[in-house]
Amino acid sequence: MQRDIERLLDRPVLDGYRDMWTKLVAQHPNPIRLGTISVIAFRIGSEWLALPTSVFHGATEQRSVHSVPHRRGAITLGLTNVDGELLICVSLAAIIGATPPSPSATGDEKAVLGRIYARLLIANSDEGRIVFPVDEVYGIHRYHPHELRDVPETLMKAKACFTRGLVPWNDTVLACLDDGLLFYAINKGIA
């Protein structure tokens, strides 16, 4: 056994092996900036929005949403089954005044859009878990609080009310929503 290990360790090094590892070790890692805020970026209609990662429980594919008798408001869409649990499905678009998510893309639209899939995001509110449909989920984005810009006065009043600030992101702007105010409005709307 000892001889096998010695033979393994004493074998000649392949061409380019040292150069490859020298370059790899010499690279500077991307440091994580202290004080950054982690959010989940998602799209509803043409608008990119974000909520803190701490409010999310997960994401799932689109599912059937079953209407609830006597709950035909703009906020409550109905109930949906997520892993055996019935959750209230709400329209974030109706609350903030955004264009609602588009219906599932047809085959032609999927070819044009590439790998963009509508999802249901599962969030933890004070009253329990809820789900809401979105057109696309980017994933986690981190920003520093000094990058947060004020909301312009020209923004629609409902949207401005729920928006904490704007962050430059991927050649566009990410609207960071105030989760406390948003979940208060959701809980009030479904009560």
ABEGO torsion letter per residue (X at the ends): XAAAAAAAAABBBBBGAAAAAAAAAABBBBBBBBGBBBBBBBBBEABBBBBBAAABAEBBBBBBBBBBBGBABAABAEBBBBGGBBBBBBBAAAAAGBBBBBBBBBAAAAAAAEBBBBBBBBBBBAAEBBBBBBABBAEBBBBBAAABBBBBAABBAAAAAABAEBBBBGGBBBBBBBAAAAAAAAAAAAX
